[in-house]
Amino acid sequence: MIDIASLPTDKPVLIAGPTASGKTALAISIAQAQSRVIVNADALQVYDGWRVLTARPSPEETSAAPHHLFGHVPFTAHYDVGQWLRDVTPFLPQNPVIVGGTGLYFRALTQGLADIPPVPADVRARADALPSEQLLAELRAGDPALADRIDCHNRMRVQRGWEVLRATGRPLSAWQDETAPPLLPLPATTAFALMPDRDWLNTRIAQRFDQMMSQGALIEAQQNLPLWPQAGGAAKAIGAPELIAHLQGTLTLDAAREAAIIATRQYAKRQRSWLRSNTKHWTQVTLP
C-alpha cells in the first residue's frame, strides 16, 4: 500500500481518512519504522471521557509509539481548530505523524487559519439552542459566501459561521480571506488521504461499533451520564447521543446501536466528500 521505507524522514507525515479506515494502524507502522511521534488531528478524540466510543488508540497502541493530543480536553470544555493549531505547533519540529479525520484541522494546518476572536459563551449558547434550519437560513442571509464554501449539512460548520457573524459583526468568509500563512504548507509534508470503498467501510463501521460495545462503550456512556447536560464538544461524539438516550430510557439498546451505526456512516460520508474535494494534491490511497 505505502512503501514506508521510502518516506523522507525530514518531513511530517499527514494521514487523513474517514472513520474506521485504518488510520491508526498506518500511523503506528510509520511511527515505529521511523521513530516518530503521533499527533492527533481528530476533533472528537481530543475529549476526555470517550476513549472507547471515539476509537482513540488503545493502551496497547499508545505503548507502541508516543501519542499526543488524545483525550487532553475536559469533557465539559469547548475546543476549536485555533486551539488545536496552538497545541500542535510544538510538535512540528519533530516531523510527527499527524493523523485524524477532521478535514478542517488539516486545511488550517496546511492552508492557514484566520485569527478570529473567541466566541463568547452566551453567543454559543444561543446558537446551541437554535434549530439547524434557522442557523443555516440566517447564515445564508448574513454570510452567503461562506454558505457556498462549506458543507451546509454539517451543523458544526454552519454553527461556527453563525457564531462568528454574531460575535464579531463580520462574516467568517471575510476573516478567512485575511488568512495568515500556514504553519505547515502542504509541499513541506508527505500527505496521504485514505480513500476507502463505501461498502467495505460501511461493513467495518458496523463491526467496529459492535467491538466498541464489547470493549465497554456503554459503560463509558454510563460514567459520562452525570456530565452529559454540561458536555461541551464531547457531546458531538458520534454514537454518544444514542447511547445516552438508551441510558435515559428513550431508546432500546438495539435501536441505539442501529441509530449510532447510521450516524457513523453518515459522518463517514461527509468525511469522504471532504477528502474528494480537498486532497487532490495529496497521495490518495485506495482501500481496500
N, C-alpha and C positions, 0 to 999 in steps of 0.2 A: 504493500500500500504506500508506505513512505520509507525511503531509504534514510534511516536516522543517522547512519554513519557519515552520510554526505552533507548533513546540515551544518552550515557555518556556525561556529561557536561564539562568534563576536557580535551576533545579533539576537535580540529577543525573539522568541517564537510565540506566535499568536495562534490559538486554536479556537475557532468559533463553530458552533453547530447546535442543532436543536436538542432538546431534552432527550435523553436515552439513546443518543447516537454513538456513545463510546468515547467521549472526550476525555474523561478521567483516565482511562486505561492508556490512551495515547500519550497524554501529558506525562504520566508516570514513566512510561517507557523512554521518552525523550529525556526527562529529568535525570533518570538513573544512568542512562548511557552517557550523558554529557555533564553530569554533576551540576545540574541547575536546580534552582528553587522553583516552586509552582505558586503562582499568584491567581487568586480567584477573580473572574470577571463575570459573575452571575449575581444579579441584583437580589435574588431570593436566598442564595446560600450565604449571604453576609449575616443573616439574622441568627442570634442565639435562640435555641428552643426548637428549631426544626432541622435537626441533623438528619434524621431518617427521611422525613417527608420531602425535603428538598434535595435528597440524594447527595448530600455532602460526602466527601471522601470518608471512608470508614477508618477506624483506628489503625487497621492493618495497612490501608493505603497511605495514610499520613505518615506511617513509620517508614515507608519505602522511599520517601523524598520529603524535604521540607515544604510545608504548605503554609500559605499566608492569606489573610483577609477572608477566612472562612469562619462564620459564626462569631464575629467580633463586635457586632452591633446589637445593643439590647433589644429585646422583643418589643418593647413599647416605644422604641425610637423610630424616627423617620431618617432615611438615608438617601442621598441623591448622587447623581453622576459627578457633580462637582466635588463632593466629599470623597468619592472613590478615586478621582484623579489625584487628589492630595495624598490619599493613603497609598496609592500605587507608586508614586514618584520615587520614594527612597529605594525601591527595589529595581528600578530600571537599569542602574549601572551594573547590576549583577547578570544582565541578559537572561531574565527569567523565562519560564514558560507561562504565558498568560492565557488562561483557559476559562471559557464560560459560554453562556447562551444569551447574554444581554447585548444585543447589537449596539444600543446607544453607548455603552461603555467603550466598545471598540471604535466606534465612529468618533467619539470625543477624544479618545487617546491618539488616533491617527490623523484626525482632521481638525482638532481643536474644539474648544468649548467657550461660549460667551461667558463673560464674568458678570453673572446676574445676581442681584442682591437676594438674600434669603427670603423665602415667602413666610410672612407672619402666620402664627398658629391659627388666628381667627379666620384668615382667608382660606387656609387649608381646611378648616372645619366646615366652612360654608360650602366649599367645593365637595367635600365628602358627603354632604347631605343632599346634593343635587342629583337628580337622575341623569344618566348618561346622555339621553336625548337632549336635555336642556343645556348641558355643558357643551355639547357639540354645536348646537344651534347658536349659542352665544359666542363660541369660538369662531365659527364661520363668519358671524357678523363683525367681530372685533379684530380678527386676525385671519382673513381669508388666505393669505399667502402660506401661513403655517398649515392650515387645513388641507391645502393642496400638497404639502410635503410629507405629511405623516400618515400612518395607518389610523384612520378615523374609527376603526373597530377596537382599537387599543385604548381603553379608558385611561390608563396611566398617562399616555402621551397627550390625550385630549385634555385631561385634567391639569397636567403640567402647563400647557399653553394657556388655559383659562386662569390658573393661579397667577402666572407671571403677568398677564394682562391686567388683572385686578390689583395686584400688589405693586406694580411699578408704573402703571399707566402707559406702558409701551408694549407693543406686540412682541411676543417671543421671537418671531421671524426677524424683527429689526435687531434684536440683541444678537441673534445668530449671524446676521450679516456683518457684524462687527467682531467676528470671532478672532481670537488671538491665534498665533501659530501653534501647531500641535506639539505635545510633549514628545511624541514618537511618530514621525512621519512613516507612512507605510513602507517606502523603499528602504528604511532602516531596520526592517523586520523580515522574518521569514513567516509568512502568514498562510494558514491552512483553513479552509472552510469545508466542513464535513457536509456532504450533500446526500442524505440517505433516501432510498426508495420509500415511498409513502407507506405501502402495505407492510414492508419489513419493519419500519419504525413503529407503526401502529401496533403490531404484534409485540414488539419489545416494550412499548409503553404499558400495555396491559400486564405483561409478565412482570415488569418491574414494580408496578403498583402492588401486585399480589406479594411480591418479595418484600416490599416495604411493610406491608401489613404483617407479614410473618416476622419481620425484624422489630416490630413494636411501634409502628406509626400511630396506631390508635392509642396506645399507652402514652405516647408523646403528646397527642392531642389532649388527652385527659389531664396531663400535667400542665398544659398551657391553658386549659379552660378557665381558671380563675383570672388570667390576664387577658383573655380574649376581648372583653369590652374596651380595654385600653391599648389593644395591639396597634402598633404603628404600621410600617411597611410589611411587617411579618404577616399581617392579615391577608396579603396578596399571594401567599404561598399557594401553589396550585394543589387542590385537594383539601386544603385546610377548612374552607367554609363547609364542605360536605361532611367531613369527619366531625366537625364541631356541631353541625346540625343533627347528626346521629346521636351524639352525646347529649344534646338538648332534647332529644325525643321527637324530632320533626322528620327524620328520615330513618328508614330501616338501614341496617348495615349493607345489605345488598344494593339498595338504591343509592346509598352514599358511594359505594365502590363504583357503580356504573357511572354516576354523575362525575366523579373525580377522574375516571379514565377518559370520559368525553371531554372534560375541561382540559385535561393534559394534551389530548390530541389536537384540540383547537389552538392551544398555546403553541404546540409544535408547528402547526400550520402557519401561524403568524411568524414564527422564527424562520421557517423555510422561505417564506415570502421575502423577509428582510434579507436573507442571505442571497437569494437570487438577484435582488435589486442592488445590493451594496458590496458584493465581494467579487466583482468582475476582474479586479486586479490581484486577487488572492489566488493561491493554488487551490483549486477545487478538487476535493477527494470524494469520488462517488462511492456510496455504500449501498448494499453490502459488497 
